[in-house]
Amino acid sequence: MNSRLERAAGQLWTASVRNGPIPWRLAGHHGAARKSSDGNTWRSPNYQKTPIIGGRIRSIARASAAFACWFALVGTALAQSKVPSCDALTLYGNAANSGLCKGLGLSKLWICELTQNSPDIHTTFNETVGLHITVRHSRCEGKLDLTGAWNAQDHALMLESGKPSMICNVNLQNYVDRLNAQARLSGAGGDRAACITAFATAASNLRISASVQSFLIGRCKKVCK
């Protein structure tokens, strides 16, 4: 959705640059405005004493361009927001079931272990801490926040904008690509059902214990609608 907003804003900007001001009908009047003999004044066919000067038309064009820029900025801000907790939780269930998550750690932070050797690479989040990915070994440690979404419509996790993807000589974009490629189990009833189904399936396949299943399904019921 955000990409569509940005494309719409870009098209509006391009149209204003290529074509100049868009012909407008006068608000509250019927019929299109017509240019007078002096070439500078636009008049309504029904209200001859309501001029619109050329400068006002340029103001409208500038306002349209400003609105397009604002619209694009809003789309970018939405794209950079943290991953919804329900999306992250459902991803954990599916990744545990497939084996992409080698293990789940459930202390104050909820951890999906993406490697079992050095370097240690894992994702982390909880109900208040946004999803992020960490790489750690004996002499180096770093992390990057994840943005975007991972739901029925989009598998579109992204590394935070403006930061290099290489941390401690590890390209974290490769791991984000694996998370986005993870298949999503469906559940009848929407996002909550999909989250519950993921952990129930992982438990039935002996990927997680019954206690882990119970805890995380409880979180699904709390954060997913």
N, C-alpha and C positions, 0 to 999 in steps of 0.2 A: 504493500500500500504506500509506504513512504516513497519508493522509487516512482510510483505513479504521480504522487504530489509534486515531486521535484521535476518530472518531465513536463507536467502541466504548467508549472511556473516558468520553465525554460521556454516552452512554446509561446506563452504570453509575452515574454520578454522579446523573443525573436520577431514576433508579429509587430510589436511596437517599433522595433528598429527598422524593419524592412518597409513597412507600409505607412509609418507615420501615424498621426492621430486617427482613431477610428471615428467614422461619422456617427454622431449621437443624435437621438431625438430629444427635443426639449422636454424636460420633466414637466408633466402636468399639461402638456399641449398635444394636439393631434396633428399628424402630418410631419413630414421631414422638414428640417430647417433649410432655408435657401440663402445663397450668397447674394448680397446687394450689389448695386452697380459700382460702388467704390472698391469692391473686391476684398474688403477687410471685415465686414460686418455680416453676421449670420442672423437671419430673422425667421421667426415662426410665420407660416402662412396665415395663422389665425390671430396672432398677437404681434403686430408690426412694431410695437414699442418695447419689445423685450430683446435687446441685442446681446449677443455673446461675442466678445472680442477675441481675436486670435490668440492673445496671451492666455486667456482662460482655457482655450483648447490645449495649448502647450502645457498648462498646469495639470490638466486631466491626463495628458500623456505621461508626465512625470509621476503623477500619483499612481498610475497603472504600473509603471516600472517599479516604483517603490513597493507596491503591493506584491508584485511578482517576486522581488528579492525577499520580502518578509515571508512569503509562502514557502520559498525554498529553504529559508533558515529554519522555519518550524519543522519542515520535513526532516532536515538534518538532525535537529535536536531530538526528534522522536526516534530516529534511527540509532542515536547514541545512548538512549536510555538503557538501564540495566535489564537483563533478561528476566522476564516474569518468573516468580518462584515456581508456579505450576509447570511452566515449560521446562525449567531446569530439573525439577523433580521427576517429571515424566521421562526426560532424557536419561536420568540415572537408572530408572527401572528398566528401560529398553536396553541401555548399554550394559547393565549387569546381566540381563538375560542373554545377550549375544556374546558376552565375554570381552567386549571392548573395555568395560570397567573390570579390572582384574580383582578388585575388592572394593568394598564400601566401608568407609570409616565414619562412625556416628558418635562424635563427641559433641562439643559445642558447635563445631563446624561439620558439615556433611561433605565427605571426601570421596571422589571417584578416582581410584588409582589407575592411571593409564599405562604405567610401566611397573615392573617388579624388580628391576635392577637399577644400577646407576647409569644415567642420572634419574632421579626421582621426578616424575612428571605426573601431576594430578590436577583435577579441578576441585574447587571448593565453593560452597555457598551455605547459607541457611536462610531463615525467614527474614532476616534483617541485613545480611551481608550479601552483596551481589555476586553472581557467578564469576569466577576468575580462574585462570590457569597458571600454575606455578611450576617452575623447573628448579631443581635443587641438587647440587652435589657438594663434595667436600670443600671446594674453593670458590663456589659461585652459587648465587641464588637470585631469582627474580620472578616477577609475576606480571601478568597483563589482565586487565578486566575484559570481560566479554560483554558484547552488546547484541541487540537484535532479538530474534525469536526462534523458538523450536517448537512448532505445534503442527496441527493437522494441515494448515495452509502453507507454512514455510519452514524449511530447515535452513535458517539464515543467521547462524551465529557469526559474529565478526569480532576480531581483535579491536581494542580501543583505538580510535583514530589518532594518527600522528605519532604513534610509537612504533619502533622497529619490531619486526616479528622474531628476529634472532635474539634469544636470551641465553647466555651461557653456552654459545655455539650450538644451540638447538633451535630449529625453525618451528616455532609454535603454530604457525599457520597450517603445517601438515597435520597437527593433532586436531585443530579446529575443523579441517576438512573431513577428518574421520568422524568427528561428532556429527557434522551435518549429513554425512552419508549414512548414518545409523538409521535403520528402518524403524518405523513407529507402529506398534501394535494398536489396533483400534479397540474401543470399548463402547458398547451401546450406551448412550446417555451423555455424550460430550466429553469435555476435558477431564472431569473428575473420574469418570468411568475408565478412560484411557490410562490415566495415572495408576489407578487401582489394578487394572488388568496387567499392566507392565510388571508390577511387583509380585502379583499373584502368580503370573507365568514364570517369573524368575525363581520363585520359591518352589513351584512344582517341578522345575527343571534342576533343582538342587543347586542353584547359583547363589542363593542367599538363604540364611536361616529363618526359621519361623519367627523368632524375636525381631529380627531386622525387618521382615515383611510386615509384622504387626505395627512396628514403630512408623515405618514409612507410609503405609496405607493410612495411618492416622494423620500424617502430615498431608497426604493427598486430600483427605476429607476436609482439612482445615483451609488449605490455600487454593484449591481448585473449585471452580463453580460448576 
